[in-house]
Amino acid sequence: MKKTWGDKRYHSLNYFLREKFGEKVFKISLDAGFSCPNRDGTISRGGCIYCSERGSGDFAGNRNFSIDRQFEDIKEMMKSKWKNGKYIAYFQAYTNTYAPIEVLRGKYEEAVNQDGVVALAIATRPDCLSDEVIDLINEFNNKVYTWVELGLQTIKEKTANIINRGYELAEFESAVKRLRKSNIDIVVHSIFGLPGEDKEDMLNTIRYLSDMDIQGIKIHLLHLLKDTPLARLHEKGKLKFLDKNEYIDLVVEAITLLPQDIVIHRLTGDAPRNLLIGPMWSLKKWEILNAIDNKLKDEDLYQGMSYHKK
């Protein structure tokens, strides 16, 4: 059935949050000072090959400051754009369940106790979700709306090995089942443009996620950043960037494949201008988002129109 979500032809995060909380809700991206088993030698020392030195938290707060201080600093910056609204405390950088339980509890508690916080978002890895950690997350889910973000990126095992993801698909599936058993919502990250992947590989990841018990998705364009292992692949000529039109077409097709109840949190990512090697067209984020909206409208496409439940 054809549907729109406000002025969008897909179930946007902004629409979902306004429906849930009745007003604008902003993310405050935090760096709790954690590491990652894919960096500290537990799994690997290289990390995922595209990941920056800040553990994908390039726009998060300063890890040298308390959660209180980070929250206030970012909130003040946001007030210049938006005067009113509520907040999501978003633990973004590195692996945010990779610490002793009492450390995690303290960080999460400090975040949800900030004025105006209505939700908690925790970015982590499927292999860092013990039953004890899930029980802790569930405690917070009973206080404020809470979701967990998992970086799957791709279902293709060959690609997962190339990018040094460090876990197998079965680990992801186990984490999804255990989180959902506790009624915790899940948002999954996927990346378009990974080395060696063609259009069908990327869309196969979307098709797979369409039939998973997940509540949200983030679609990212692969950004090549300075001082990452991926940059060395690029230097050897082993990485080809997607062009802008290719990416727009892929995203639009992905939208049509996703069921209407999955919230689309992101359709492209951000990268720090001073670190970005390419693709440089990705810096014009609003042009890309507008082009996606226009293609959906011009071709009368919408989320879920090509979704067929298995």
N, C-alpha and C positions, 0 to 999 in steps of 0.2 A: 504493500500500500504506500502510495506517495505521501511524503510527510516533509514538513519543514520545521526547523527549530529556531524560532525567531526569524531572523533574516538569513539564516544559513540552511543549506541543504544537507547538513550533517549535524550529528548530535555533539555540539561543541561543549567544551568544558565551561565556558562562560555561561552558556544556557543552562547547563546542569546545575551549576553553583547558584545562579540566580533563582532557579526553581526551588532549590533545596533550602537556601538561606534567606531569600527575599531581597537580596541586595548584592552589590558588587563585592567580590571576595578576591583578595590578592595573595600571592605567594611571597613569603619571606624565606629566601634560600639561606640555609645555615650550614656551617662547617663545624662539626662537633669535635674535630681533632682526631678522628679515627683513621685507621690504615685500611688495608685490604689484603686478604690471604693470597691474592694474585700478585702482590708486590713485595710482601715481607718474607717470602721464601717458603711459606706454608704450602702453596701450590706452585708459585712461580715468583720470579723477581722482576719480570718485565712488565706485568700488567697487560691489559688488553692493548693491542698495538696502536689503537687510535686515541687512547686515553691521555690527557694532558697531565702535567706534573701536579695539578690541583685535583686530580681524581674526578674529572668531569664536573667540578664545582667552581669553574672559573668566574661565575657571577654570584657565588655564595659569599657570606660574610667572612671576616678575617678570623682564622682559627686561633689566633693568638688572643682573641677577646672572648669573654664569657658569652653564653647564649643570650643573656639579658642585653649586653652591650651590642652584639651583632643585630639583634632584633630591633633595638631602638635606632641604630644607625641607618638600617635599610628602610625602616618605617618612615623616618624623617625624609629620606631621599624621595620616597614614593609620594609623600604629601605634596610635593611640588607639582605632580601630575594629577593626582586624585585626592580630593579632600576627605572623602568619607568611604567607609567600607569595613569589612571584617578581614581576618587573616588566616592563611594556612601556614603553619610552621612546617617548613619543608627541609628535612635533613637530606641534603643533596650530595655533598662531596664524599667520595670514597664509599666504604661499605658500612652502613649505619646500624648494623646489628652485630658488628664485629668488635665486641668488648664484653667484659663481665656484666652480668645482669644488673647489678646495683649501679654500675656506671651508666648503662643505658637508661635505667629508670630515672636517674638524676637528671640526665640531659633532656629526656622527653618531658619530664615534669616541669623543668625550668621553662621549656618552650610553651607547653599548653597553658601555663599559668600567666602568660603575657596577656595584657588587656586586648580584647577583641579577637582572640584566637578561637576559631570555630572548628578547625580541622587540623589533623596531623598527617603528614606524608613522609614515608620512610623509604628511601632508596637503598636497596641492598642486593645481595646475590642469593640465588636459591639454595646454595650450599652453606649459607650462614643463617639458617633458620631452624634451629633446634626446637624441640617441643617447648622447652622452657622459654625461649625467646618468643615463640608464637603466643604462649600464655601471657607474657608480659604485654605484647602488642594488643592482645584482646582486652587487657585491663584498661588500656587507654582508649580502645574502641568503645568501651562502655562509658567513657567520660566525654569524648569529642569524636566526631566522625573521623575515622582513621583509614588510610589505605597504604598498601605496600607496593613499591615499584620494583620490578624485576627486569634486569637487562638481558633479555633473550637474544635480541639482535637478528638471529637467523635460526632456521631449523636445519640448515644444511651442515652436517657434521664436518665436512671437509673445510667449509668456510670457518666454522667455529674453531677448528684447529689452527687455521691460518691466522685468525685474529687473536689467538691465545685466550679464548674465553675461559677455559679452565674447568668446565663441567660439561656433562653430557645432558642430552635432552631429557632423559629419564629423571634427572635431578630436578629439573624445572617442573616436570609433571607432578612429581611427589610434593614439591613445595606448594603448587597450586591447590592440590587436593587438601593438604593439611591446613593451609590458610583458610580455604573456603569452609572446611569443617568447623572452624571457629567463627565463620561469618565475617571474615575480614576481606574487604574489597582489594582487588589486584589491578594494577596498571602495568602493562608490559611495553617495554621499549623494543622497537625494531629499527634497523638501519637499512636504507636503500643506498646502493653504490659500493658495497663491500667488495674486496678484491675477488675476481673470478666469478661473481654472480651475474647471471643474466636476468631478463625481465621475469621469466617464469620462476626462477629461484626466489626472487623477492616476493612475488605474488603468492607463491606457495606458502611462505611464512604467514602471510595475511590470511590465506584460506585456512591454515592450521589454527591460527588464533581465533578465527571466526567461530570455531566449534569448541573452543575451550571455555571453561567457566571463569571468564575474566570480565571485569567491569569497565576497563579503560585501556586505551592504547596510546602510545606516543610513536609517531613516525618521524624518523630523523633522516636527513641527508648526511652522508658520510662527509665530515670535514677533515681535511688534512691539516694538522697543526705542527708547528715547528717543534723540534726536539722530541719527537715520538718515534717509536719503531716503524710506524707506518710511513714516516717521512723517508726512511732509508729504502723502503720498497719503491717509493715513488722515484727516488734518485736512480734506481736500477731499471726504471721503465716498466715496473710490474703493477702499476695502478693507473687505471683510466677513469677520469671523472665523468659522471653523468652531465649532460648539458641541461640547461634550464627546462627546455620543452620536454625532454625525456622524463625529467623528474616530475613535472606537472602532470603529464599523462599517466605516469605510474601511480601517483598519489590519488588522482581522480578515480582510476580503476580500483585501487585499494578501497576507497570510500564506498564504492558500490558493492564490494564484496563483504563488507562488515555488517553484521546485524544491527538493527536500529537501537538496541538497548546498550550497545557498547559506546561509552563516552570517548570521543576523540580529544585527547588532551593537547596534542601537538601535531602539526602537519609539516613542520620543518624546524630545524634547530637554530641556535645562535652559536656563534664562535667569536672569540675575541679578535678584533681586527689586527692587533699587533702580533698574533700568533698564527693567523690563517695563511696557509700556502695556497689553498684552493678548495673547491671552485669559488672564485671571487664573486660570481654572480649571486652567491648565497647571502652576501651581505645586504642585498636589497630584499629583506624579508617580506615587507608589506607588498612589494610587487608580486612576489611569488604567491602569497596568500590571496591577493586580489585576482591573480590569473587563475588560481584553482576555483575560486568562487564563480568567476565568469564562465569558465569551461563547464562547470556543473549546470549553470543556468542556461547557457547557449545550447547545450546538447540535451537539456531536460533530464539530467542525471541526479541521483540522490542516494544517500546512504541506504544500503540494504537491498537495492533493486536487483542485484545479481546474487544475493545470498540465498543459498539453498541448504537448509539444515539437513545434516546427515542422519 
